[in-house]
């Protein structure tokens, strides 16, 4: 029988979790990045397409490759973060469906239309990026997701010659309160929802 998570877990995942702009110098071990992926990969995607691809930048050299493509507001905090993840999506995700969705032998053909493939990859890759944030928080890490970057430049630098495209970037590590903004309001249930 399913039961709700305790309030402290809900706080950690949602209510008190914050987008971090400041980072401690505490390292994030590669083993924890493996654990992070091994948790987020279980989040659902349509037909188990699993199109997200993750590039974990953990060294100054890797960050230097990314730096020219970041907006000015995002550069310093990204260079200071222990890990920066480029969350991308693979337009050729369907090639893996014979293994990932074996009970439907023709599933690969469902995505032969490039527009269908793009929509599916972007939508489900975005879901997997959100799973990364929740999995990171569940493992005691903090996150700083962002969109301010030159997508074409990132794709040319990190995904040249592939069918992968960048979606968004997320800093990961152990956050500090440095440059932490006041908590912004959210829409109420009445503003955002309807029950029919």
Backbone as CSV, one residue per row, in Angstrom:
resi,resn,N_x,N_y,N_z,CA_x,CA_y,CA_z,C_x,C_y,C_z
1,UNK,0.833,-1.184,0.000,0.000,0.000,0.000,0.881,1.253,0.000
2,UNK,0.554,2.210,-0.860,1.320,3.447,-0.934,0.985,4.354,0.238
3,UNK,2.013,4.982,0.768,1.824,5.963,1.840,2.595,7.225,1.463
4,UNK,2.130,8.339,1.970,2.785,9.611,1.682,4.152,9.673,2.362
5,UNK,5.084,10.389,1.739,6.363,10.656,2.380,6.131,11.513,3.616
6,UNK,7.050,11.437,4.559,6.901,12.243,5.763,7.144,13.720,5.427
7,UNK,6.653,14.636,6.256,6.772,16.066,5.956,8.199,16.539,5.721
8,UNK,9.168,15.978,6.441,10.556,16.402,6.245,11.044,16.069,4.831
9,UNK,10.638,14.909,4.323,11.027,14.545,2.959,10.354,15.461,1.943
10,UNK,9.087,15.783,2.163,8.387,16.700,1.261,9.007,18.089,1.296
11,UNK,9.427,18.515,2.480,10.130,19.796,2.587,11.411,19.760,1.757
12,UNK,12.195,18.693,1.915,13.484,18.575,1.219,13.309,18.590,-0.297
13,UNK,12.270,17.934,-0.772,12.050,17.849,-2.210,11.402,19.104,-2.785
14,UNK,10.502,19.732,-2.006,9.698,20.802,-2.562,9.632,22.068,-1.705
15,UNK,9.087,21.964,-0.500,8.657,23.150,0.220,9.791,24.055,0.684
16,UNK,10.889,23.480,1.132,12.002,24.320,1.578,13.197,24.248,0.643
17,UNK,13.125,23.436,-0.394,14.206,23.368,-1.380,14.307,24.702,-2.110
18,UNK,15.522,25.113,-2.410,15.737,26.400,-3.065,16.674,26.229,-4.251
19,UNK,16.529,27.114,-5.220,17.490,27.193,-6.321,18.734,27.888,-5.782
20,UNK,19.847,27.196,-5.815,21.084,27.718,-5.224,21.927,28.465,-6.252
21,UNK,22.495,29.584,-5.786,23.427,30.372,-6.588,24.824,30.368,-5.991
22,UNK,24.945,29.961,-4.718,26.230,29.879,-4.034,26.521,28.437,-3.662
23,UNK,27.815,28.100,-3.657,28.208,26.695,-3.475,29.363,26.573,-2.510
24,UNK,29.308,25.556,-1.663,30.459,25.221,-0.830,31.487,24.514,-1.710
25,UNK,32.687,24.389,-1.187,33.726,23.707,-1.968,33.740,22.202,-1.716
26,UNK,32.718,21.694,-1.061,32.612,20.252,-0.803,32.424,19.509,-2.123
27,UNK,33.276,18.548,-2.364,33.248,17.806,-3.626,32.052,16.861,-3.694
28,UNK,31.605,16.610,-4.898,30.576,15.608,-5.166,31.271,14.427,-5.831
29,UNK,31.390,13.291,-5.146,32.122,12.162,-5.726,31.410,11.572,-6.939
30,UNK,32.195,11.026,-7.845,31.634,10.400,-9.043,30.677,9.276,-8.681
31,UNK,30.944,8.580,-7.602,30.036,7.508,-7.184,28.640,8.054,-6.887
32,UNK,28.567,9.281,-6.364,27.266,9.880,-6.085,26.561,10.280,-7.380
33,UNK,27.314,10.667,-8.396,26.707,10.960,-9.698,26.118,9.695,-10.312
34,UNK,26.804,8.565,-10.132,26.245,7.280,-10.585,24.955,6.967,-9.826
35,UNK,24.970,7.201,-8.511,23.782,6.949,-7.702,22.639,7.863,-8.133
36,UNK,22.973,9.112,-8.442,21.980,10.071,-8.906,21.308,9.566,-10.185
37,UNK,22.116,9.164,-11.167,21.519,8.667,-12.411,20.713,7.392,-12.173
38,UNK,21.265,6.499,-11.351,20.580,5.232,-11.107,19.254,5.417,-10.375
39,UNK,19.043,6.580,-9.771,17.758,6.903,-9.168,16.829,7.573,-10.183
40,UNK,17.321,8.592,-10.864,16.451,9.351,-11.773,15.977,8.527,-12.958
41,UNK,16.747,7.511,-13.371,16.383,6.749,-14.565,15.066,5.993,-14.416
42,UNK,14.593,5.825,-13.162,13.345,5.101,-12.943,12.111,5.988,-13.099
43,UNK,12.283,7.286,-13.263,11.137,8.148,-13.511,10.498,7.801,-14.845
44,UNK,9.169,7.861,-14.942,8.492,7.412,-16.158,8.682,8.350,-17.347
45,UNK,8.797,7.750,-18.529,8.741,8.462,-19.800,7.794,7.679,-20.708
46,UNK,7.213,8.352,-21.681,6.248,7.680,-22.549,6.951,6.571,-23.332
47,UNK,6.357,5.386,-23.297,6.912,4.198,-23.964,8.359,3.933,-23.544
48,UNK,8.718,4.394,-22.352,10.065,4.206,-21.810,11.144,4.731,-22.757
49,UNK,10.846,5.828,-23.474,11.772,6.316,-24.497,13.103,6.796,-23.924
50,UNK,13.116,7.319,-22.725,14.366,7.693,-22.030,15.328,8.477,-22.914
51,UNK,14.906,9.639,-23.441,15.763,10.357,-24.387,16.822,11.256,-23.756
52,UNK,16.752,11.495,-22.460,17.686,12.438,-21.843,19.105,11.890,-21.878
53,UNK,20.030,12.808,-22.082,21.459,12.502,-22.008,22.077,13.548,-21.092
54,UNK,22.976,13.116,-20.211,23.519,13.968,-19.168,25.036,14.047,-19.299
55,UNK,25.545,15.255,-19.381,26.991,15.477,-19.392,27.340,16.152,-18.074
56,UNK,28.089,15.448,-17.219,28.482,15.956,-15.911,29.847,16.631,-16.038
57,UNK,29.877,17.936,-15.877,31.122,18.692,-15.937,31.652,18.842,-14.516
58,UNK,32.820,18.253,-14.258,33.339,18.208,-12.891,34.727,18.824,-12.750
59,UNK,35.331,19.227,-13.839,36.700,19.755,-13.785,36.727,21.199,-14.290
60,UNK,37.749,21.958,-13.879,37.878,23.326,-14.410,37.980,23.348,-15.938
61,UNK,38.661,22.370,-16.519,38.777,22.322,-17.969,37.432,22.131,-18.657
62,UNK,36.606,21.263,-18.099,35.280,21.039,-18.669,34.426,22.294,-18.533
63,UNK,34.503,22.954,-17.366,33.743,24.183,-17.159,34.223,25.299,-18.096
64,UNK,35.534,25.314,-18.382,36.072,26.334,-19.294,35.496,26.172,-20.696
65,UNK,35.213,24.959,-21.090,34.587,24.732,-22.398,33.164,25.280,-22.438
66,UNK,32.467,25.221,-21.298,31.091,25.692,-21.228,31.003,27.202,-21.048
67,UNK,31.949,27.770,-20.335,31.891,29.164,-19.891,31.547,30.174,-20.993
68,UNK,32.135,30.101,-22.193,31.826,31.120,-23.207,30.369,31.146,-23.642
69,UNK,29.638,30.082,-23.374,28.258,29.979,-23.845,27.228,30.336,-22.775
70,UNK,27.700,30.674,-21.580,26.791,31.022,-20.481,26.487,32.512,-20.491
71,UNK,25.272,32.869,-20.098,24.963,34.287,-19.935,25.816,34.846,-18.797
72,UNK,26.014,36.144,-18.814,26.859,36.772,-17.804,26.366,36.473,-16.389
73,UNK,25.051,36.455,-16.189,24.493,36.205,-14.856,24.718,34.782,-14.376
74,UNK,24.955,33.860,-15.294,25.099,32.454,-14.914,26.549,31.978,-14.845
75,UNK,27.485,32.773,-15.327,28.867,32.293,-15.465,29.535,32.027,-14.115
76,UNK,29.571,33.008,-13.230,30.335,32.864,-11.977,29.796,31.728,-11.123
77,UNK,28.492,31.654,-10.971,27.931,30.607,-10.112,28.139,29.222,-10.708
78,UNK,28.176,29.136,-12.025,28.417,27.846,-12.664,29.867,27.425,-12.497
79,UNK,30.776,28.344,-12.645,32.187,28.012,-12.462,32.488,27.633,-11.011
80,UNK,31.701,28.162,-10.069,31.914,27.857,-8.655,31.261,26.550,-8.224
81,UNK,30.293,26.065,-8.968,29.576,24.846,-8.576,30.480,23.619,-8.718
82,UNK,30.346,22.650,-7.812,31.164,21.435,-7.932,30.887,20.653,-9.211
83,UNK,29.623,20.624,-9.622,29.223,19.876,-10.810,28.217,20.710,-11.594
84,UNK,28.373,20.731,-12.890,27.363,21.320,-13.765,26.934,20.234,-14.732
85,UNK,25.629,20.068,-14.857,25.077,19.028,-15.724,24.431,19.692,-16.931
86,UNK,24.856,19.278,-18.110,24.141,19.657,-19.321,23.112,18.566,-19.558
87,UNK,21.846,18.958,-19.503,20.770,18.001,-19.743,20.364,18.135,-21.205
88,UNK,20.578,17.081,-21.955,20.227,17.084,-23.363,19.181,16.032,-23.667
89,UNK,18.787,15.981,-24.932,17.854,14.943,-25.383,18.332,14.429,-26.730
90,UNK,18.223,13.125,-26.901,18.714,12.467,-28.106,17.568,12.255,-29.081
91,UNK,17.681,12.856,-30.255,16.653,12.702,-31.275,16.607,11.286,-31.839
92,UNK,17.658,10.506,-31.606,17.708,9.112,-32.064,17.365,8.123,-30.953
93,UNK,16.600,8.593,-29.974,16.245,7.741,-28.832,15.578,6.444,-29.260
94,UNK,14.847,6.460,-30.377,14.062,5.285,-30.778,14.938,4.082,-31.100
95,UNK,16.197,4.304,-31.402,17.099,3.183,-31.694,17.218,2.235,-30.506
96,UNK,16.950,2.728,-29.306,17.072,1.904,-28.102,15.767,1.188,-27.724
97,UNK,14.690,1.473,-28.442,13.398,0.927,-28.030,13.286,-0.592,-28.130
98,UNK,13.965,-1.259,-29.059,13.883,-2.716,-29.020,14.319,-3.299,-27.670
99,UNK,15.237,-2.619,-26.989,15.676,-3.067,-25.666,14.839,-2.464,-24.549
100,UNK,14.461,-1.177,-24.689,13.767,-0.473,-23.613,12.262,-0.722,-23.593
101,UNK,11.689,-1.112,-24.718,10.248,-1.339,-24.808,10.008,-2.618,-25.612
102,UNK,10.541,-3.763,-25.142,10.608,-4.977,-25.959,9.262,-5.622,-26.271
103,UNK,8.237,-5.320,-25.487,6.955,-5.970,-25.739,6.208,-5.364,-26.933
104,UNK,6.767,-4.274,-27.519,6.170,-3.669,-28.719,7.247,-3.611,-29.804
105,UNK,7.390,-4.668,-30.583,8.487,-4.741,-31.556,8.503,-3.614,-32.587
106,UNK,7.369,-2.980,-32.841,7.341,-1.903,-33.839,7.440,-0.512,-33.214
107,UNK,7.731,-0.431,-31.938,7.747,0.867,-31.251,8.706,1.856,-31.901
108,UNK,9.812,1.379,-32.396,10.784,2.267,-33.044,10.132,3.041,-34.191
109,UNK,9.227,2.394,-34.906,8.579,3.016,-36.063,7.613,4.127,-35.672
110,UNK,7.145,4.145,-34.439,6.213,5.176,-34.003,6.835,6.573,-34.083
111,UNK,8.169,6.620,-34.077,8.875,7.897,-33.999,9.685,8.189,-35.262
112,UNK,9.261,7.599,-36.384,9.977,7.808,-37.650,9.815,9.241,-38.158
113,UNK,8.688,9.861,-37.881,8.462,11.252,-38.280,9.350,12.149,-37.403
114,UNK,10.241,12.954,-38.018,11.156,13.794,-37.226,10.453,14.748,-36.265
115,UNK,9.276,15.244,-36.629,8.550,16.147,-35.736,8.039,15.413,-34.498
116,UNK,7.566,14.202,-34.699,7.111,13.385,-33.573,8.296,13.045,-32.672
117,UNK,9.416,12.706,-33.294,10.617,12.383,-32.517,11.081,13.590,-31.704
118,UNK,11.080,14.773,-32.316,11.517,15.982,-31.613,10.606,16.294,-30.432
119,UNK,9.305,16.271,-30.668,8.363,16.559,-29.592,8.506,15.559,-28.455
120,UNK,8.622,14.289,-28.806,8.743,13.232,-27.793,10.048,13.362,-27.020
121,UNK,11.140,13.617,-27.734,12.447,13.723,-27.082,12.502,14.927,-26.153
122,UNK,11.991,16.060,-26.618,12.041,17.266,-25.793,11.152,17.123,-24.560
123,UNK,9.930,16.645,-24.760,8.994,16.519,-23.638,9.535,15.554,-22.588
124,UNK,9.933,14.374,-23.006,10.370,13.355,-22.054,11.759,13.632,-21.505
125,UNK,12.612,14.275,-22.306,13.905,14.697,-21.790,13.766,15.757,-20.717
126,UNK,12.767,16.645,-20.874,12.489,17.657,-19.847,12.023,16.991,-18.558
127,UNK,11.153,15.984,-18.704,10.736,15.226,-17.527,11.947,14.628,-16.814
128,UNK,12.843,14.034,-17.577,14.006,13.404,-16.952,14.930,14.428,-16.301
129,UNK,14.984,15.623,-16.863,15.746,16.689,-16.216,15.143,17.064,-14.873
130,UNK,13.808,17.079,-14.801,13.145,17.346,-13.520,13.395,16.208,-12.537
131,UNK,13.398,14.975,-13.047,13.717,13.842,-12.162,15.128,13.991,-11.596
132,UNK,16.055,14.512,-12.400,17.417,14.727,-11.911,17.403,15.667,-10.705
133,UNK,16.646,16.745,-10.798,16.585,17.704,-9.694,16.021,17.048,-8.435
134,UNK,14.932,16.313,-8.583,14.325,15.663,-7.412,15.230,14.574,-6.849
135,UNK,15.876,13.801,-7.731,16.785,12.759,-7.251,17.971,13.374,-6.521
136,UNK,18.499,14.466,-7.055,19.624,15.136,-6.398,19.218,15.616,-5.001
137,UNK,18.062,16.233,-4.897,17.588,16.693,-3.588,17.370,15.517,-2.638
138,UNK,16.848,14.426,-3.160,16.611,13.247,-2.324,17.918,12.675,-1.795
139,UNK,19.011,12.878,-2.525,20.323,12.362,-2.116,21.123,13.377,-1.299
140,UNK,20.470,14.492,-0.930,21.142,15.477,-0.084,21.893,16.552,-0.837
141,UNK,21.716,16.618,-2.140,22.383,17.631,-2.949,21.438,18.803,-3.191
142,UNK,22.012,19.923,-3.578,21.243,21.096,-3.970,21.401,21.308,-5.466
143,UNK,20.474,22.072,-6.044,20.465,22.286,-7.487,20.276,23.756,-7.820
144,UNK,20.782,24.119,-8.984,20.567,25.445,-9.542,20.318,25.326,-11.027
145,UNK,19.083,24.984,-11.433,18.786,24.859,-12.866,18.721,26.227,-13.542
146,UNK,19.050,26.255,-14.831,19.054,27.528,-15.561,18.875,27.304,-17.050
147,UNK,18.433,28.372,-17.699,18.263,28.357,-19.149,19.176,29.344,-19.868
148,UNK,19.836,30.230,-19.158,20.592,31.304,-19.790,21.901,30.849,-20.404
149,UNK,21.829,30.317,-21.629,23.041,29.895,-22.325,22.779,29.868,-23.824
150,UNK,23.853,29.869,-24.585,23.791,29.795,-26.041,23.657,28.330,-26.436
151,UNK,22.444,27.922,-26.777,22.184,26.508,-27.069,22.989,26.018,-28.259
152,UNK,23.050,26.820,-29.325,23.818,26.407,-30.495,25.290,26.211,-30.170
153,UNK,25.844,27.108,-29.363,27.246,26.985,-28.975,27.501,25.752,-28.126
154,UNK,26.619,25.493,-27.162,26.755,24.297,-26.311,26.646,23.034,-27.155
155,UNK,25.683,23.017,-28.075,25.519,21.831,-28.918,26.742,21.593,-29.786
156,UNK,27.314,22.660,-30.342,28.508,22.514,-31.177,29.711,22.048,-30.360
157,UNK,29.818,22.534,-29.128,30.971,22.193,-28.286,30.882,20.787,-27.700
158,UNK,29.692,20.390,-27.280,29.566,19.135,-26.546,28.872,18.014,-27.320
159,UNK,28.100,18.350,-28.345,27.311,17.323,-29.032,27.539,17.285,-30.545
160,UNK,28.631,17.869,-31.002,28.906,17.885,-32.440,28.961,16.460,-32.987
161,UNK,28.361,16.267,-34.144,28.381,14.952,-34.780,27.433,13.946,-34.183
162,UNK,26.541,14.404,-33.290,25.571,13.505,-32.660,24.154,14.001,-32.958
163,UNK,23.181,13.245,-32.504,21.784,13.667,-32.625,21.257,14.193,-31.285
164,UNK,22.156,14.578,-30.410,21.788,15.105,-29.096,21.743,16.623,-29.157
165,UNK,20.735,17.201,-28.501,20.577,18.647,-28.392,20.437,19.010,-26.916
166,UNK,20.978,20.165,-26.548,20.879,20.599,-25.152,19.482,21.114,-24.858
167,UNK,19.072,20.948,-23.602,17.766,21.406,-23.137,17.954,22.495,-22.078
168,UNK,18.562,22.138,-20.946,18.881,23.128,-19.930,20.108,22.671,-19.158
169,UNK,20.571,23.524,-18.269,21.782,23.285,-17.489,21.397,23.322,-16.020
170,UNK,22.073,22.501,-15.219,21.773,22.479,-13.784,23.063,22.328,-12.990
171,UNK,23.330,23.288,-12.118,24.445,23.149,-11.191,24.013,22.248,-10.043
172,UNK,24.947,21.439,-9.579,24.659,20.459,-8.526,25.807,20.471,-7.521
173,UNK,25.454,20.406,-6.259,26.464,20.344,-5.212,25.826,20.586,-3.864
174,UNK,26.606,21.188,-2.984,26.129,21.511,-1.645,26.037,23.026,-1.557
175,UNK,24.810,23.526,-1.613,24.581,24.953,-1.722,24.818,25.712,-0.433
176,UNK,25.072,27.007,-0.610,25.153,27.945,0.510,24.045,28.981,0.324
177,UNK,23.908,29.856,1.295,22.908,30.916,1.203,23.438,32.148,0.475
178,UNK,24.650,32.082,-0.024,25.216,33.206,-0.767,24.366,33.489,-2.010
179,UNK,24.016,34.769,-2.183,23.212,35.202,-3.339,21.874,34.472,-3.438
180,UNK,21.350,34.053,-2.311,20.057,33.371,-2.305,18.946,34.417,-2.350
181,UNK,18.081,34.320,-3.340,16.985,35.263,-3.479,15.884,34.946,-2.470
182,UNK,15.070,35.949,-2.184,13.871,35.704,-1.380,12.989,34.703,-2.117
183,UNK,12.268,33.909,-1.354,11.387,32.917,-1.964,10.290,33.621,-2.761
184,UNK,10.168,33.287,-4.022,9.143,33.892,-4.860,7.800,33.193,-4.659
185,UNK,6.704,33.938,-4.860,5.393,33.314,-4.709,5.101,32.350,-5.850
186,UNK,4.095,31.530,-5.667,3.618,30.614,-6.693,2.129,30.874,-6.913
187,UNK,1.627,30.441,-8.033,0.202,30.562,-8.303,-0.587,29.696,-7.326
188,UNK,-1.770,30.140,-6.978,-2.642,29.347,-6.121,-3.284,28.221,-6.931
189,UNK,-3.877,27.289,-6.229,-4.618,26.203,-6.891,-5.683,26.792,-7.819
190,UNK,-6.408,27.783,-7.342,-7.487,28.379,-8.127,-6.977,29.045,-9.393
191,UNK,-5.771,29.599,-9.345,-5.204,30.264,-10.517,-4.660,29.275,-11.546
192,UNK,-4.152,28.156,-11.076,-3.436,27.248,-11.967,-4.208,25.983,-12.335
193,UNK,-5.270,25.687,-11.607,-5.898,24.384,-11.747,-7.396,24.484,-11.986
194,UNK,-7.920,23.452,-12.575,-9.367,23.259,-12.641,-9.657,21.802,-12.378
195,UNK,-10.795,21.549,-11.772,-11.242,20.194,-11.513,-12.543,20.013,-12.280
196,UNK,-12.568,19.071,-13.195,-13.732,18.899,-14.080,-14.413,17.570,-13.789
